Amino acid sequence: MAEITAHIDRQHMTIDGVTFTNTHSGQKRAYGDSYYEYDIKSDLPAAEVERVCAEKVHKSMSEEAYRSEYRAQPSADNHFRNSYSFKATGPGQYRYVVTFPYAD
């Protein structure tokens, strides 16, 4: 089973019925957070597509879980973790964005 380890712009691959294209990797501005953005296509149910993205395309935790855990225990360890957002953009199309907080 393929697992993505190198996040290269324009990478295009299919894993477990989920086809994705990496459209952006890195910071969008100086001293800003890093973003890994993916356009996703799949005929699978949205929950299954989200699971594949979070576990196999670019491993991450949901923004909701990230915020909840950070509120419960604010610490540097809880802050400097990546999180993702996932939203539908059309029938069988999604946008998956992984965010890494800026750390210098």
C-alpha distances in whole Angstrom, upper triangle without the diagonal:
4,7,10,13,15,17,19,21,21,17,16,12,11,8,9,12,13,14,15,18,19,23,24,23,26,29,31,35,36,36,33,30,27,25,21,22,20,21,18,19,18,20,18,21,21,20,17,16,18,15,12,14,15,12,9,11,14,15,18,21,23,26,28,27,27,31,32,31,33,36,36,35,36,35,34,30,30,31,29,25,23,23,22,24,23,25,26,27,28,27,23,23,22,23,21,22,21,25,25,29,31,32,34
4,7,9,12,13,15,18,17,13,12,9,9,7,9,12,12,13,13,15,15,19,20,20,22,26,28,31,33,32,30,27,24,22,18,19,17,18,16,17,17,19,18,21,21,20,17,16,17,15,12,13,14,12,8,9,12,13,17,20,22,25,27,26,26,30,31,30,31,35,35,34,35,34,32,29,29,29,27,23,21,21,20,22,21,24,24,25,26,26,22,21,21,21,18,20,19,22,23,27,28,29,31
4,6,9,11,13,16,16,13,13,10,10,8,11,14,12,13,13,14,14,18,18,17,19,23,25,28,30,29,27,24,20,19,15,16,15,17,16,17,17,20,19,21,20,19,17,15,15,14,11,11,11,9,6,7,8,9,13,17,19,22,24,23,23,26,28,26,28,31,32,31,31,30,28,25,25,25,23,20,17,18,17,20,19,22,23,24,26,26,22,21,19,19,16,17,16,19,19,23,25,26,28
4,6,7,10,12,13,10,11,9,11,9,13,15,13,13,11,12,11,15,15,13,16,19,22,25,26,26,24,21,17,16,12,13,12,15,14,17,18,21,20,22,20,20,18,16,15,15,12,10,11,10,7,6,7,9,12,16,18,21,23,22,22,25,27,26,27,30,31,30,30,29,27,24,24,24,21,18,16,16,16,18,18,21,22,23,25,25,22,20,18,17,14,15,13,16,17,20,22,23,25
4,6,9,13,14,11,13,12,14,13,16,19,17,16,14,14,12,16,15,13,15,18,21,24,24,24,22,19,16,15,12,15,14,17,17,20,21,24,23,25,23,23,21,19,18,17,15,13,13,12,9,9,8,9,13,16,19,21,24,23,22,25,27,26,26,30,30,29,29,27,25,22,22,22,19,17,15,16,16,19,20,23,25,25,28,28,25,23,21,19,16,16,14,16,15,19,20,21,22
4,6,10,12,9,12,12,15,15,18,20,18,16,14,13,11,14,13,10,12,16,19,21,22,22,21,18,15,14,11,13,14,17,17,20,22,25,25,27,25,25,23,20,20,19,17,15,15,15,12,10,9,12,15,18,21,22,26,25,23,26,29,27,27,31,32,31,30,28,25,24,24,23,20,18,16,17,17,20,20,23,25,25,27,28,25,23,21,19,16,16,14,16,15,19,19,20,21
4,7,9,7,10,12,14,15,18,19,16,15,12,10,8,10,9,7,9,13,15,18,20,20,18,16,12,10,8,10,10,14,15,18,20,24,24,25,23,23,22,19,18,18,16,13,14,15,12,10,8,11,13,17,19,20,23,23,22,24,27,26,26,29,31,30,29,27,25,23,23,22,19,17,14,15,15,17,18,20,22,22,24,26,23,20,18,16,13,12,11,13,13,17,17,19,20
4,6,6,9,12,15,16,20,20,18,15,12,10,7,9,8,7,10,13,15,18,19,20,19,17,13,12,9,10,11,14,15,18,21,25,25,27,25,25,24,21,20,21,19,16,17,18,15,12,12,15,17,20,22,23,26,26,25,27,30,29,29,32,34,33,32,30,28,26,26,25,22,20,17,18,17,19,20,22,23,22,25,26,24,21,19,17,15,14,14,15,16,19,19,20,22
4,6,9,12,15,17,21,21,18,15,11,8,5,6,5,6,9,12,13,17,19,20,18,17,13,11,9,9,9,12,14,17,20,24,25,26,24,25,24,21,20,22,19,16,18,19,17,13,13,17,18,21,22,23,26,27,25,28,31,30,30,33,35,34,33,32,29,28,28,26,23,21,18,19,17,18,19,20,21,20,22,24,22,19,17,15,14,13,14,15,16,19,19,21,23
4,6,10,13,16,19,19,16,12,9,6,5,5,7,9,13,16,16,20,22,23,21,20,16,14,11,10,9,10,12,15,18,21,23,24,23,24,23,19,20,22,19,16,19,20,17,14,14,18,20,23,23,24,27,28,27,29,32,32,32,35,37,37,35,34,32,31,30,28,26,24,21,21,19,19,19,20,20,19,20,22,20,17,16,14,14,14,15,17,19,22,23,25,26
4,7,10,13,16,16,14,11,8,5,5,8,10,10,14,17,18,22,24,25,23,21,17,15,11,11,9,11,12,14,16,20,21,23,22,23,21,18,18,19,16,14,17,17,14,11,12,16,18,21,22,24,27,27,26,29,32,31,32,35,36,36,35,34,31,30,29,28,25,23,20,20,18,19,18,20,20,20,21,22,19,17,16,15,14,14,15,18,19,23,23,25,27
4,7,10,14,13,11,7,6,4,7,9,12,13,17,20,21,25,27,28,26,23,20,17,13,12,9,9,10,11,13,17,18,21,20,21,19,16,17,18,15,13,16,17,14,11,13,17,19,22,23,24,27,28,27,30,32,32,33,36,37,37,36,36,34,32,31,30,28,25,22,21,19,19,18,19,19,18,19,20,17,15,15,14,14,15,16,19,21,25,26,28,30
4,7,10,10,8,6,6,7,9,12,15,16,19,23,24,27,30,30,28,25,21,19,15,14,11,11,10,11,12,15,16,19,18,19,17,14,16,16,13,12,15,15,11,9,12,15,18,21,22,24,27,27,27,30,32,32,33,36,37,37,36,36,34,32,31,30,28,25,22,21,19,20,18,19,19,19,20,19,16,15,15,15,14,16,17,20,22,26,28,29,31
4,7,6,5,4,6,9,12,15,17,18,22,25,26,30,32,33,30,27,24,21,17,16,12,12,9,9,9,12,13,16,16,17,14,11,14,14,11,11,14,14,10,9,13,15,18,21,21,24,26,26,27,30,31,31,33,35,36,37,37,36,35,32,31,31,29,26,23,22,19,20,17,19,18,18,19,18,14,14,14,15,14,17,18,22,24,27,29,31,34
4,6,5,6,8,11,13,17,19,19,23,26,27,31,33,33,30,27,24,21,17,16,13,13,11,11,10,13,12,15,15,15,12,10,12,12,8,9,12,11,8,8,11,13,16,19,20,23,25,24,25,28,29,29,31,34,34,34,35,34,33,30,29,29,28,24,21,20,18,19,17,19,18,20,20,19,15,15,15,16,14,17,17,21,23,27,29,31,33
4,6,8,11,14,17,20,22,22,26,29,30,34,36,35,33,29,26,23,20,19,16,16,12,12,10,11,10,12,13,13,10,9,12,11,7,10,13,11,9,10,14,15,17,19,20,23,25,24,26,29,29,29,31,34,34,35,36,35,34,32,30,31,29,26,23,22,19,20,17,19,18,20,20,18,15,15,15,17,16,19,19,23,25,29,31,33,36
4,6,10,13,16,19,22,23,26,29,30,34,36,36,33,30,27,24,20,19,15,14,10,9,6,8,7,11,12,13,10,8,12,12,9,11,14,14,12,12,15,17,19,21,21,24,25,25,27,30,30,31,33,35,36,37,37,37,36,34,32,32,31,27,24,23,20,20,17,18,16,18,17,15,11,13,14,16,15,19,20,24,26,30,32,34,37
4,6,10,13,16,18,19,23,25,26,30,32,32,29,26,23,20,17,15,11,10,7,6,5,8,8,10,10,12,9,6,9,10,7,8,12,12,10,9,12,14,16,18,18,21,23,23,24,27,28,29,30,32,33,34,34,35,33,31,29,29,28,25,21,20,17,16,14,14,14,15,15,14,10,10,10,12,12,15,17,20,23,26,29,31,34
4,7,10,13,16,17,21,24,24,28,31,31,28,25,22,19,16,13,10,8,6,5,6,10,11,13,13,15,13,10,12,13,10,10,14,14,12,10,13,16,18,20,20,22,24,25,26,28,30,30,32,34,35,36,36,36,34,32,31,30,29,25,22,20,17,17,15,15,14,14,15,14,10,10,10,12,12,15,17,20,23,26,28,31,33
4,7,9,12,14,17,20,21,24,27,28,25,22,19,15,12,10,6,6,4,6,9,12,13,15,14,16,14,10,12,13,11,9,12,14,11,8,11,14,16,18,18,20,23,23,24,26,28,29,29,32,33,34,33,33,32,30,28,27,26,23,19,18,15,15,13,14,14,13,15,15,12,10,9,9,9,12,13,17,20,23,25,27,30
4,6,9,11,15,18,18,22,25,26,23,20,17,14,11,8,5,5,7,9,12,16,17,19,17,19,18,14,15,17,14,12,15,16,14,10,12,15,17,20,20,21,24,25,25,27,29,30,30,33,35,35,34,33,32,30,29,28,26,23,19,19,16,16,14,15,15,14,16,17,14,11,11,10,10,12,13,16,19,22,24,26,28
4,6,7,11,14,15,18,21,22,19,17,14,11,7,6,4,7,9,12,15,19,19,21,19,20,19,15,15,17,15,12,14,16,13,10,10,14,15,18,18,19,23,24,23,25,28,28,28,31,33,32,31,31,28,27,26,25,22,20,17,16,14,15,14,15,16,16,18,19,17,14,12,10,9,10,11,14,16,19,20,23,25
4,7,10,13,12,16,19,20,18,16,13,10,8,6,6,7,10,13,17,20,21,23,20,22,21,18,17,20,18,15,17,19,17,13,13,17,17,20,20,20,23,25,23,25,28,29,28,31,33,33,32,31,29,28,27,25,23,21,18,17,15,15,15,15,16,15,17,19,18,14,13,10,10,10,12,14,16,19,20,23,24
4,7,9,9,13,15,17,14,13,10,7,6,5,7,10,13,16,20,23,24,25,22,23,23,20,19,21,19,16,17,19,18,14,13,16,16,19,19,19,22,24,22,24,27,27,26,29,31,31,29,29,26,26,25,23,20,19,16,16,14,14,15,17,18,17,20,22,21,17,15,12,11,9,10,11,13,16,16,19,21
4,7,9,12,14,15,13,11,7,6,5,7,9,12,15,19,22,25,25,26,23,24,24,21,19,21,19,16,16,18,17,13,12,15,15,18,18,18,22,23,21,23,26,26,25,28,30,29,27,26,24,23,22,20,18,16,14,14,14,15,16,18,20,20,23,25,23,20,17,14,12,10,9,10,11,14,14,16,18
4,7,9,10,11,9,8,5,5,6,9,12,16,19,22,25,29,28,29,26,26,26,23,21,23,22,18,18,20,19,16,14,16,16,18,19,18,22,23,20,22,25,25,23,26,29,27,25,24,21,21,21,18,16,15,13,14,14,16,18,20,23,22,25,28,26,23,20,16,14,11,10,9,9,11,10,13,14
4,6,7,8,6,6,4,6,9,11,15,18,21,24,27,31,31,31,28,28,28,25,23,25,24,21,20,23,22,19,17,18,17,19,20,18,22,23,20,21,25,24,23,25,28,27,24,23,20,21,21,18,15,16,14,15,15,17,19,21,24,23,26,29,28,24,21,18,16,13,12,10,9,10,9,11,13
4,7,9,7,8,7,8,10,11,15,17,21,24,27,31,31,31,28,29,29,26,24,26,26,22,22,25,24,21,19,21,20,21,21,19,23,24,21,22,26,26,24,26,29,29,26,25,23,24,23,20,18,18,16,17,16,17,19,20,23,22,25,28,27,24,21,17,16,13,13,11,12,12,11,14,15
4,6,5,8,9,11,14,15,19,21,24,28,31,35,35,35,31,32,33,30,27,29,29,25,25,28,27,24,22,23,22,23,23,21,24,26,23,23,27,27,25,27,30,29,26,25,22,24,23,20,18,19,18,19,19,19,22,23,26,25,29,32,31,27,24,21,20,16,16,13,13,13,11,13,14
4,5,9,10,13,16,18,21,24,27,31,34,38,37,37,34,34,35,32,30,31,31,27,27,29,29,26,23,25,23,25,25,23,26,27,24,24,28,27,25,27,30,29,25,24,21,23,23,19,18,19,18,20,21,22,25,26,29,28,32,35,34,31,28,24,23,19,18,15,14,13,10,12,11
4,7,9,12,16,18,22,25,28,32,34,38,37,37,33,33,34,32,29,30,30,27,26,28,28,26,22,23,22,23,23,21,24,25,21,21,25,24,22,24,27,25,22,20,17,19,20,16,14,17,16,18,20,21,24,26,29,29,33,36,35,31,28,24,22,19,17,14,12,10,6,8,8
4,7,9,13,15,19,22,25,28,31,34,34,33,30,30,31,28,25,27,27,24,22,25,25,23,20,21,19,20,20,17,21,22,18,19,22,22,20,22,25,24,21,20,17,19,18,15,13,15,14,15,16,17,21,22,26,25,29,32,31,28,24,20,19,15,14,10,9,8,6,9,10
4,7,10,13,16,19,22,26,28,31,31,30,27,26,27,25,22,23,24,20,19,21,22,20,16,17,15,16,16,14,18,18,15,16,20,19,17,20,22,21,19,18,15,16,15,12,11,11,10,11,13,14,17,20,23,23,27,30,28,25,22,18,16,12,10,7,6,5,4,8,11
4,7,10,13,17,19,23,26,29,28,28,25,25,25,23,20,22,21,18,17,19,19,16,13,15,13,15,16,15,18,19,16,17,21,21,19,22,24,23,21,20,17,17,17,14,12,11,9,11,12,14,16,19,22,22,26,28,26,23,20,16,14,10,8,6,5,7,7,10,12
4,6,10,13,16,19,22,25,25,25,22,22,22,19,17,19,18,15,14,17,17,14,11,13,12,14,14,13,17,18,16,17,21,21,20,22,25,24,22,22,19,19,18,16,14,13,9,10,9,11,13,15,18,18,22,24,23,19,16,12,10,7,6,5,6,9,10,13,16
4,7,10,13,16,19,23,22,23,20,20,20,17,15,17,16,12,12,15,14,11,8,11,11,14,14,14,18,18,17,19,22,22,21,24,26,26,24,24,22,21,20,18,16,14,10,10,9,11,12,15,17,17,20,22,20,17,14,11,8,6,5,7,9,12,13,16,18
4,7,10,13,16,20,20,20,17,18,18,15,14,16,15,11,12,15,14,11,10,13,13,15,14,14,18,19,18,20,23,23,23,26,28,28,27,26,24,24,22,20,19,16,13,12,9,10,10,12,14,13,17,19,17,14,11,7,6,4,6,9,12,15,16,19,22
4,6,10,13,16,17,17,15,16,16,12,12,14,13,9,12,14,13,9,9,13,13,15,15,16,19,20,20,22,24,25,25,28,30,30,29,29,27,26,24,23,21,19,15,14,11,11,10,11,12,12,14,16,14,11,8,6,5,6,9,12,15,18,20,22,25
4,7,10,14,15,16,14,16,16,12,12,15,13,11,14,16,15,11,13,16,16,18,17,18,21,22,22,24,26,27,28,30,32,33,32,32,31,29,27,26,25,22,18,17,13,12,10,10,10,9,11,13,11,7,6,5,7,9,12,15,18,21,23,26,29
4,7,10,11,12,11,13,12,8,10,12,11,9,12,14,13,10,12,15,16,17,17,18,21,22,22,24,26,27,28,30,32,33,32,33,32,30,28,27,26,23,19,17,14,13,10,10,9,9,10,11,8,6,5,6,7,10,13,17,20,23,25,28,31
4,7,9,11,10,13,12,9,11,14,12,11,15,16,15,13,15,18,19,20,19,21,23,24,25,27,29,30,31,33,35,36,36,36,35,33,31,31,29,26,23,21,17,16,12,12,10,10,9,9,6,5,6,9,11,14,17,20,24,27,29,32,35
4,5,8,9,11,10,7,10,12,11,11,15,16,14,13,16,18,19,21,20,22,23,24,26,28,29,30,32,34,35,36,36,37,36,34,32,32,31,27,24,22,18,17,14,13,11,12,11,9,5,7,8,12,13,16,19,22,25,29,31,34,37
4,7,9,11,10,9,12,14,13,14,17,18,17,16,19,21,22,23,22,24,25,26,28,30,31,32,34,36,37,38,39,39,39,37,34,34,34,30,27,24,21,19,16,15,12,13,12,9,6,9,11,14,16,20,22,25,29,32,35,37,40
4,6,8,6,6,10,11,10,12,15,15,15,15,18,19,20,20,19,22,23,23,25,28,28,29,31,33,34,35,36,37,37,34,32,32,32,28,25,22,19,18,15,14,12,15,13,11,8,10,11,15,15,19,21,24,27,30,33,36,39
4,6,5,6,9,10,11,13,14,16,16,16,19,19,19,19,18,20,20,21,24,25,26,27,29,31,31,33,34,35,35,33,30,31,31,27,24,21,18,17,13,13,11,14,13,10,8,11,11,14,15,18,20,24,27,30,33,35,39
4,5,5,6,9,10,10,12,14,15,15,16,17,17,16,14,17,17,18,20,22,23,24,26,27,28,30,31,32,32,30,27,28,28,24,21,18,15,13,9,9,8,11,11,10,8,9,8,11,12,15,17,20,24,26,29,32,35
4,5,5,6,9,10,11,12,14,14,16,15,15,14,12,15,15,16,18,20,20,22,24,25,26,28,29,30,30,28,25,26,26,22,20,17,14,13,10,11,11,14,15,14,12,13,11,13,13,16,17,20,23,25,29,31,35
4,5,5,6,9,10,11,12,13,15,14,15,15,14,17,18,18,20,22,22,23,26,28,28,29,31,31,31,29,26,27,27,23,20,18,15,15,12,13,13,16,16,15,12,13,12,14,13,16,17,21,23,26,30,32,35
4,5,5,6,9,10,10,10,12,13,14,14,13,16,17,18,20,22,23,24,26,28,28,30,30,31,30,28,26,26,25,22,19,16,13,13,9,11,10,13,14,13,9,10,9,11,10,13,15,18,21,24,27,30,33
4,6,5,6,9,10,10,11,11,11,11,10,13,14,14,16,18,19,20,22,24,25,26,26,27,27,25,22,22,22,19,16,13,10,9,7,9,10,13,15,14,12,11,9,10,8,11,12,15,18,21,24,27,30
4,5,5,6,8,9,10,10,10,10,10,14,15,14,16,19,19,19,22,24,24,25,26,27,26,24,22,22,22,18,16,13,11,12,10,13,14,17,18,18,15,15,13,13,11,13,13,17,19,22,25,27,31
4,6,5,5,7,9,9,11,12,13,16,18,17,18,21,22,22,24,27,27,28,28,29,28,25,23,24,23,19,16,15,13,13,12,14,15,17,18,18,14,14,12,13,11,13,14,17,19,23,26,27,30
4,6,6,5,6,7,8,10,11,14,16,16,16,19,21,21,22,25,26,26,27,27,26,23,21,22,20,17,14,12,9,10,9,12,13,15,17,17,14,13,10,10,7,10,10,14,16,19,22,24,27
4,6,6,6,5,5,7,8,11,13,12,13,16,17,17,19,22,22,23,23,23,22,20,18,18,17,14,11,9,8,10,9,13,15,17,20,20,17,16,13,12,9,10,9,12,14,17,20,22,25
4,6,7,5,7,9,11,14,16,15,15,19,20,19,21,24,24,24,25,24,24,21,19,20,19,15,13,12,11,13,13,16,18,21,22,22,19,18,16,15,12,13,12,15,16,20,23,24,27
4,6,6,9,12,14,17,19,18,18,22,23,22,24,27,27,27,28,27,26,23,22,22,21,17,15,14,13,15,14,17,19,21,22,22,18,17,16,15,12,14,13,16,17,21,23,25,27
4,6,9,12,14,16,19,18,18,22,23,23,24,27,28,28,28,27,26,23,22,22,20,17,14,13,11,13,12,15,17,18,20,20,17,15,13,12,9,11,10,14,15,19,21,23,26
4,6,10,12,14,17,16,16,19,21,20,21,24,25,25,24,24,22,20,19,18,16,13,10,10,9,12,12,15,17,19,21,22,19,17,14,13,9,9,7,11,12,16,18,19,22
4,7,10,13,15,14,13,17,18,17,18,22,22,22,22,21,20,17,16,17,15,11,9,9,9,12,13,17,19,21,23,24,21,19,17,15,11,11,9,11,12,15,18,19,22
4,7,9,12,10,10,13,15,14,15,18,19,19,19,18,17,15,13,13,12,8,6,5,6,10,11,15,18,20,23,24,21,20,16,14,11,10,7,9,10,13,16,17,21
4,7,8,7,7,10,11,11,12,15,16,16,16,17,16,14,12,12,12,9,7,5,6,9,11,15,18,20,23,24,22,20,17,15,12,11,9,10,11,13,17,18,22
4,5,5,6,9,10,11,12,14,16,17,17,18,18,16,13,13,14,11,9,5,5,6,8,12,15,18,21,22,20,19,15,13,11,10,9,10,12,14,18,20,23
4,6,5,6,8,10,10,12,14,15,15,16,16,16,12,12,13,10,9,5,5,6,9,12,16,18,21,23,22,20,16,14,12,10,9,9,11,12,16,18,22
4,5,5,6,9,10,11,12,14,15,17,18,17,13,13,15,13,12,9,9,9,11,13,17,20,22,24,23,21,18,16,14,14,13,13,15,15,19,21,25
4,6,5,6,8,10,11,12,13,15,16,14,11,12,14,11,11,8,10,11,13,16,19,22,25,26,25,23,20,18,16,15,13,13,15,15,19,20,24
4,6,5,6,9,10,11,11,12,13,11,8,8,10,8,8,6,9,11,14,17,20,23,26,28,26,24,21,19,16,14,12,11,11,12,15,17,20
4,6,5,6,9,10,10,12,13,13,9,9,12,11,11,9,11,12,15,18,21,24,27,29,28,26,22,20,18,16,14,13,13,13,16,18,21
4,6,5,6,9,10,13,15,14,10,11,14,13,14,12,14,14,17,19,23,26,29,30,29,27,24,22,20,19,17,16,17,16,19,21,24
4,5,5,6,8,10,12,11,7,9,12,11,12,12,14,16,19,21,25,28,31,32,31,29,26,24,21,19,17,16,16,15,19,19,23
4,5,5,5,7,9,9,6,7,10,10,12,12,15,16,20,22,26,28,32,33,32,30,26,24,21,19,17,15,14,13,16,17,20
4,6,6,9,12,12,9,10,14,14,15,14,17,18,21,23,27,30,33,34,33,32,28,26,24,22,20,18,17,16,19,19,23
4,6,10,13,13,10,12,15,15,17,16,19,20,23,25,29,32,35,36,35,34,30,28,26,24,22,20,20,18,21,22,25
4,6,10,9,7,10,13,13,16,16,19,21,24,27,31,33,36,38,37,35,31,29,26,24,22,20,18,17,19,19,22
4,7,8,6,7,11,12,15,15,19,21,24,27,31,33,36,38,37,35,31,28,26,23,20,18,17,14,16,16,19
4,5,5,6,9,11,14,16,19,22,25,28,32,34,37,39,38,36,32,29,26,23,20,18,16,13,15,14,17
4,5,5,6,9,12,15,18,21,25,28,32,33,37,39,37,35,31,28,25,22,19,16,13,11,12,10,13
4,6,6,7,11,13,17,20,23,27,31,33,36,37,36,33,30,27,24,21,18,15,13,11,13,12,15
4,6,6,10,11,15,17,21,24,28,30,33,35,33,31,27,25,21,19,16,14,12,11,13,13,16
4,6,9,10,14,16,20,23,27,29,32,34,32,30,26,23,20,17,14,12,10,8,10,10,14
4,7,10,13,16,20,23,27,28,32,34,32,29,26,23,19,16,13,10,7,6,8,8,11
4,7,10,14,17,20,24,26,29,31,29,26,23,20,17,14,10,9,6,7,10,10,14
4,7,11,14,17,21,22,26,27,25,23,19,16,13,10,7,5,5,7,10,12,15
4,7,10,14,17,19,23,24,22,20,16,14,10,8,6,5,7,9,13,15,18
4,7,10,14,16,19,20,19,16,13,10,7,5,4,6,9,12,15,17,21
4,7,10,12,16,18,16,14,10,8,6,5,7,8,12,14,17,20,23
4,7,10,13,14,13,11,7,6,5,7,9,12,15,17,21,24,27
4,6,9,11,11,9,6,5,7,9,12,14,18,20,23,26,30
4,6,8,8,6,4,6,9,12,15,18,22,24,27,30,33
4,7,8,5,5,7,10,13,16,19,23,25,27,31,33
4,6,5,7,10,13,16,20,22,26,28,31,34,37
4,5,8,12,15,18,22,25,28,31,33,37,40
4,7,11,13,17,20,23,26,29,32,35,38
4,7,10,13,17,20,23,26,29,32,35
4,6,10,13,16,20,23,25,28,31
4,7,10,13,17,19,22,25,28
4,7,10,13,16,19,22,25
4,6,10,13,15,18,21
4,7,10,13,15,19
4,6,9,12,15
4,6,9,12
4,6,10
4,7
4
